[in-house]
Amino acid sequence: MPEEREASVQLLKNFAPLDGLKRENLAALAKKVSVRTMPAGRLLFKEGDTDKRTIWLVSGMVELREGDRTVGIVRGGTPEARSPLSPNLPRRVSARAMDEISYLAIDSDLLDVMITWDQTGTYEVTELQAEAGGGDDWMTTLLQTKAFHRIPPANIQAIFMRMQRVPVRAGDVIIKQGDEGDYFYVVVSGRCVVTRESPLNQEGIKLAELGVGDTFGEEALIAEGKRNATVTMLTDGVLMRLNKQDFRQLMNEPLLQWVSTEQANDIISRGGKWLDVRLPSEHQNLSIEGSINLPLYFIRLKLSTLDRNVPYVVYCDTGRRSSVAAYILAERGFDAYVLKGGISNGANLPLRRTA
């Protein structure tokens, strides 16, 4: 069975470009990186692979093959092993363990963000952790989401610098359904529950429980609408919050991909799908041929019904509801686009009307 052990700062300093990171930032990264083992004969990666992992050999020997030809052998502990194995994607070679090996693997996007942050930041990871409290899990969770990989590193630095720490108690109502939206929140420690009232259920239907690294409050900020749910703390904890203006400028704008009708039709022709986030009655009345209807208020609950390998062009009447839905999808790793102007744009859309 492969084994794992936590990496030490001392070990990480043996590898490039990790050796260039500030010690404090390297310490934060070390907590999230394991040294893994692999038995002889197993493939570490194949030629043509596109998985975004940066891999270094710690010990043992790895054979690098291009097709049927051996193009190199790397031994752990040598100068050659200081650099990542075949870092360019798609991989140009296959890597096979010649004996039992140990190696490090780090998400390449996370590494890129950390290095950029380290090089440009006056703020260090440990300072941010100390200010927020609750350890670094929430930060690493955020940095590893696909959403953050699309946000420029300079924005990420500004986001963390502008966030405010908010200690909370069990029972505190953080946002209330019907109120104006003012902040975007990240859970640093503790747990909270999301509920929504309806005319038939004044107590509120439970939509979700949130924990460390989870986010909430974005919908009202994007749509310039009122809060569509209530969030209440189940335990004592700590939240970080970002005000509306900073959220829109630093997180929302970089994440949304707006497309014209022509661009949307091109995405659909290449295997994409239309996603209508209006109410079922609106969809029934007028919709784009072949579109899936998933109302905005259901989208978090029904994410499992969508395919992460399919690009979605999200639409509503104007672009307001669809921009909220696309943000939620992008935040959770989907490839989502927003139709500019919505269905009311009408031109060159394959519309289906109910008489």
C-alpha positions as CSV (number, residue, x, y, z in Angstrom):
1,M,0.0,0.0,0.0
2,P,1.3,3.5,-0.8
3,E,2.2,5.5,2.3
4,E,2.0,9.2,3.0
5,R,3.8,11.4,5.4
6,E,3.7,15.2,5.9
7,A,6.4,17.1,4.1
8,S,8.8,19.3,6.1
9,V,10.0,22.8,5.3
10,Q,13.5,21.4,5.2
11,L,12.6,18.8,2.6
12,L,10.6,21.3,0.4
13,K,13.7,23.7,0.4
14,N,15.6,21.0,-1.6
15,F,13.4,21.6,-4.7
16,A,13.0,24.4,-7.2
17,P,11.2,26.7,-7.3
18,L,10.0,26.0,-3.7
19,D,13.5,27.0,-2.5
20,G,12.7,30.6,-3.4
21,L,9.6,30.9,-1.2
22,K,9.7,32.8,2.1
23,R,10.0,30.3,5.0
24,E,6.6,31.3,6.5
25,N,4.9,30.6,3.2
26,L,6.8,27.4,2.7
27,A,5.6,26.3,6.2
28,A,1.9,27.0,5.2
29,L,2.4,24.9,2.0
30,A,4.2,22.1,3.8
31,K,1.0,21.4,5.8
32,K,-0.8,20.6,2.6
33,V,1.8,18.5,0.8
34,S,2.4,14.8,1.5
35,V,5.4,12.7,0.6
36,R,3.9,9.7,-1.2
37,T,5.5,6.3,-2.0
38,M,5.0,4.1,-5.1
39,P,6.1,0.6,-5.8
40,A,8.5,-0.5,-8.6
41,G,6.9,-0.8,-12.1
42,R,4.0,1.7,-11.5
43,L,3.5,4.7,-13.8
44,L,3.7,8.1,-12.1
45,F,2.2,9.7,-15.2
46,K,1.7,8.9,-18.8
47,E,2.9,10.7,-22.0
48,G,0.1,13.0,-23.0
49,D,-1.4,13.5,-19.5
50,T,-2.8,16.9,-18.8
51,D,-3.5,16.7,-15.0
52,K,-2.2,19.9,-13.3
53,R,0.2,18.4,-10.8
54,T,3.8,19.5,-10.3
55,I,5.8,16.4,-9.2
56,W,9.3,16.1,-7.7
57,L,11.2,12.8,-7.1
58,V,12.4,12.6,-3.5
59,S,14.0,9.1,-3.5
60,G,14.4,6.1,-5.8
61,M,14.8,6.0,-9.6
62,V,12.3,7.0,-12.3
63,E,12.6,6.0,-16.0
64,L,11.4,8.6,-18.5
65,R,10.1,7.1,-21.8
66,E,9.0,8.8,-25.0
67,G,6.9,6.2,-26.9
68,D,9.0,3.0,-26.7
69,R,12.3,4.8,-26.2
70,T,14.0,5.5,-22.8
71,V,15.0,9.2,-22.9
72,G,16.3,9.5,-19.3
73,I,16.6,8.2,-15.8
74,V,16.2,10.5,-12.8
75,R,17.6,9.5,-9.3
76,G,16.3,11.1,-6.1
77,G,18.8,13.3,-4.4
78,T,20.7,14.3,-7.5
79,P,20.8,17.9,-8.9
80,E,18.5,16.8,-11.7
81,A,15.8,15.8,-9.2
82,R,15.7,19.4,-7.8
83,S,13.5,20.4,-10.7
84,P,9.9,19.0,-11.4
85,L,9.5,15.9,-13.5
86,S,8.3,16.8,-17.1
87,P,6.6,20.0,-16.0
88,N,5.1,21.0,-19.3
89,L,1.5,19.9,-20.2
90,P,0.6,17.7,-22.0
91,R,3.4,15.5,-20.5
92,R,6.1,14.8,-23.2
93,V,7.2,11.6,-21.5
94,S,5.9,8.7,-19.3
95,A,7.5,8.3,-15.9
96,R,7.8,4.8,-14.4
97,A,9.1,3.8,-11.0
98,M,12.2,1.6,-11.5
99,D,12.3,0.7,-7.7
100,E,10.2,1.9,-4.8
101,I,10.1,5.7,-5.0
102,S,8.9,8.6,-2.9
103,Y,7.7,11.8,-4.4
104,L,5.9,15.2,-3.8
105,A,2.9,16.3,-5.8
106,I,1.3,19.8,-5.6
107,D,-1.6,21.3,-7.5
108,S,0.1,23.4,-10.2
109,D,-2.4,26.3,-10.1
110,L,-2.1,26.5,-6.3
111,L,1.7,26.5,-6.6
112,D,1.6,29.3,-9.2
113,V,-0.7,31.4,-7.0
114,M,1.5,30.8,-3.9
115,I,4.7,31.8,-5.8
116,T,3.1,34.9,-7.3
117,W,1.7,35.9,-4.0
118,D,5.0,35.2,-2.3
119,Q,6.9,37.4,-4.8
120,T,4.4,40.3,-5.0
121,G,2.9,40.3,-1.5
122,T,3.7,42.5,1.4
123,Y,1.2,40.3,3.3
124,E,2.4,36.8,4.1
125,V,0.3,33.7,4.5
126,T,1.1,33.4,8.2
127,E,0.1,37.0,8.8
128,L,-3.3,36.4,7.2
129,Q,-3.7,33.2,9.2
130,A,-2.9,35.0,12.4
131,E,-5.3,37.8,11.6
132,A,-8.2,35.4,10.7
133,G,-7.5,32.7,13.3
134,G,-8.7,29.2,12.7
135,G,-5.6,27.9,10.9
136,D,-4.9,27.9,7.2
137,D,-7.5,25.3,6.0
138,W,-10.0,27.9,4.9
139,M,-7.4,29.8,2.8
140,T,-6.0,26.7,1.2
141,T,-9.5,25.4,0.4
142,L,-10.3,28.7,-1.3
143,L,-7.0,28.8,-3.2
144,Q,-7.6,25.3,-4.5
145,T,-11.1,26.0,-5.9
146,K,-11.2,26.3,-9.7
147,A,-12.8,29.7,-9.2
148,F,-9.7,31.2,-7.6
149,H,-7.5,29.8,-10.4
150,R,-9.3,32.2,-12.8
151,I,-8.9,35.3,-10.5
152,P,-5.6,37.2,-11.2
153,P,-3.1,36.7,-8.3
154,A,-3.0,40.5,-7.7
155,N,-6.7,40.3,-7.0
156,I,-6.3,37.4,-4.7
157,Q,-3.8,39.3,-2.6
158,A,-6.2,42.3,-2.5
159,I,-9.1,40.0,-1.5
160,F,-7.3,38.6,1.5
161,M,-6.0,42.0,2.5
162,R,-9.4,43.6,2.4
163,M,-11.3,40.8,4.2
164,Q,-12.5,41.6,7.8
165,R,-12.5,39.0,10.6
166,V,-15.8,38.5,12.3
167,P,-16.1,36.3,15.5
168,V,-19.6,34.8,15.7
169,R,-21.6,32.8,18.3
170,A,-24.0,29.8,17.9
171,G,-27.4,31.2,17.0
172,D,-26.2,34.4,15.4
173,V,-28.1,35.2,12.2
174,I,-25.4,36.3,9.7
175,I,-27.7,37.2,6.8
176,K,-31.5,37.3,6.8
177,Q,-33.8,36.5,3.9
178,G,-35.3,39.7,2.4
179,D,-32.5,42.1,3.6
180,E,-30.2,44.0,1.2
181,G,-26.9,42.3,0.3
182,D,-23.8,43.9,1.8
183,Y,-21.1,41.3,2.3
184,F,-19.6,38.1,0.8
185,Y,-18.6,35.6,3.6
186,V,-16.1,32.7,4.0
187,V,-16.3,30.3,6.9
188,V,-12.9,30.2,8.7
189,S,-14.1,28.0,11.6
190,G,-17.5,26.7,12.9
191,R,-20.6,25.6,11.0
192,C,-23.7,27.3,9.8
193,V,-27.1,26.4,8.3
194,V,-28.8,27.9,5.2
195,T,-32.6,28.1,5.3
196,R,-35.3,29.6,3.1
197,E,-38.8,30.6,4.1
198,S,-41.8,30.1,1.8
199,P,-45.5,31.0,2.1
200,L,-46.1,27.3,3.1
201,N,-43.1,27.1,5.5
202,Q,-42.4,30.1,7.7
203,E,-39.9,28.1,9.8
204,G,-37.7,27.8,6.7
205,I,-36.6,24.8,4.6
206,K,-33.0,23.7,5.3
207,L,-31.0,24.1,2.1
208,A,-27.5,23.3,3.2
209,E,-24.9,23.2,6.1
210,L,-21.7,25.0,5.5
211,G,-18.2,24.5,7.1
212,V,-14.6,25.6,6.9
213,G,-13.7,27.0,3.5
214,D,-17.3,27.3,2.3
215,T,-18.6,30.6,1.0
216,F,-22.0,32.3,1.0
217,G,-23.8,35.7,0.3
218,E,-22.7,36.2,-3.3
219,E,-26.1,35.9,-5.0
220,A,-27.6,39.2,-3.7
221,L,-24.3,41.1,-4.4
222,I,-24.2,39.9,-8.1
223,A,-27.9,40.4,-8.8
224,E,-28.2,43.7,-6.8
225,G,-31.2,42.0,-5.1
226,K,-32.3,41.1,-1.7
227,R,-31.0,38.1,0.3
228,N,-32.8,34.9,-0.9
229,A,-32.0,32.8,2.2
230,T,-31.1,33.1,5.9
231,V,-27.8,31.9,7.3
232,T,-27.5,31.1,11.0
233,M,-24.5,29.9,13.0
234,L,-24.9,26.3,14.4
235,T,-21.7,26.7,16.5
236,D,-19.3,29.4,17.6
237,G,-16.9,30.3,14.9
238,V,-15.0,32.9,12.8
239,L,-16.0,34.3,9.5
240,M,-14.1,36.5,7.0
241,R,-16.2,39.0,5.0
242,L,-15.6,41.2,1.9
243,N,-17.8,44.2,1.2
244,K,-20.0,44.4,-1.9
245,Q,-17.8,46.8,-3.9
246,D,-14.6,44.8,-3.3
247,F,-16.4,41.5,-4.1
248,R,-17.8,42.8,-7.4
249,Q,-14.5,44.3,-8.5
250,L,-12.1,41.6,-7.3
251,M,-14.0,38.3,-7.5
252,N,-17.2,38.6,-9.6
253,E,-15.9,40.5,-12.7
254,P,-12.9,38.2,-13.3
255,L,-15.0,35.1,-12.8
256,L,-17.9,35.8,-15.2
257,Q,-17.5,34.9,-18.9
258,W,-20.1,36.9,-20.9
259,V,-20.8,35.7,-24.5
260,S,-22.7,37.0,-27.5
261,T,-25.4,35.0,-29.2
262,E,-22.8,34.0,-31.9
263,Q,-20.3,32.9,-29.3
264,A,-23.0,31.0,-27.4
265,N,-24.1,29.2,-30.5
266,D,-20.5,28.2,-31.2
267,I,-20.1,26.8,-27.7
268,I,-23.4,24.8,-28.2
269,S,-22.2,23.5,-31.6
270,R,-19.1,22.1,-29.9
271,G,-21.0,20.1,-27.3
272,G,-22.2,22.8,-24.8
273,K,-25.6,23.0,-23.4
274,W,-28.1,25.8,-22.7
275,L,-29.1,26.2,-19.1
276,D,-32.3,28.2,-18.4
277,V,-32.3,29.5,-14.7
278,R,-35.7,31.1,-14.9
279,L,-38.9,29.8,-13.2
280,P,-40.5,26.7,-14.7
281,S,-43.5,28.8,-15.9
282,E,-41.2,31.2,-17.7
283,H,-39.4,28.3,-19.3
284,Q,-42.7,26.7,-20.4
285,N,-43.8,29.9,-22.0
286,L,-40.6,30.8,-24.0
287,S,-37.3,29.0,-24.0
288,I,-34.3,28.1,-26.2
289,E,-34.7,24.7,-28.0
290,G,-33.0,21.9,-26.1
291,S,-32.3,23.9,-23.0
292,I,-32.3,22.4,-19.5
293,N,-34.4,24.3,-16.9
294,L,-32.8,24.6,-13.5
295,P,-34.3,27.6,-11.6
296,L,-31.8,29.8,-9.8
297,Y,-33.3,29.1,-6.3
298,F,-32.6,25.3,-6.9
299,I,-29.2,25.5,-8.4
300,R,-27.1,24.7,-5.3
301,L,-29.3,21.8,-4.5
302,K,-29.2,20.3,-8.0
303,L,-25.6,20.8,-9.0
304,S,-25.1,17.0,-9.0
305,T,-27.5,16.7,-12.0
306,L,-25.1,18.8,-14.1
307,D,-22.1,17.3,-16.0
308,R,-18.7,19.0,-15.1
309,N,-17.3,18.0,-18.4
310,V,-19.9,20.0,-20.4
311,P,-19.7,23.8,-20.9
312,Y,-23.0,25.5,-20.0
313,V,-24.3,28.7,-21.5
314,V,-26.6,30.1,-18.8
315,Y,-29.5,32.4,-19.7
316,C,-32.5,34.2,-18.2
317,D,-34.5,37.2,-19.4
318,T,-31.8,39.9,-19.0
319,G,-28.6,38.4,-17.7
320,R,-29.1,39.2,-14.0
321,R,-30.2,35.8,-12.7
322,S,-28.0,34.0,-15.2
323,S,-24.9,35.9,-14.0
324,V,-25.6,34.7,-10.4
325,A,-26.0,31.1,-11.6
326,A,-22.9,31.2,-13.7
327,Y,-20.9,32.6,-10.8
328,I,-22.1,29.7,-8.5
329,L,-21.2,27.2,-11.2
330,A,-17.8,28.7,-11.9
331,E,-17.1,28.8,-8.2
332,R,-17.7,25.1,-8.0
333,G,-15.5,24.1,-11.0
334,F,-18.0,24.2,-13.9
335,D,-17.2,25.8,-17.3
336,A,-20.1,28.4,-17.4
337,Y,-20.8,31.3,-19.7
338,V,-23.5,34.0,-19.4
339,L,-25.6,35.0,-22.4
340,K,-25.3,38.8,-22.8
341,G,-28.7,40.5,-22.7
342,G,-30.5,37.2,-21.9
343,I,-33.3,35.6,-23.9
344,S,-34.9,39.0,-24.5
345,N,-32.1,39.6,-26.9
346,G,-33.8,37.1,-29.1
347,A,-31.7,37.4,-32.3
348,N,-30.4,34.2,-33.8
349,L,-31.6,32.1,-30.9
350,P,-33.5,28.8,-31.6
351,L,-36.5,29.9,-29.5
352,R,-39.5,27.6,-28.7
353,R,-42.7,29.4,-27.8
354,T,-45.9,28.0,-26.3
355,A,-49.0,29.2,-28.1
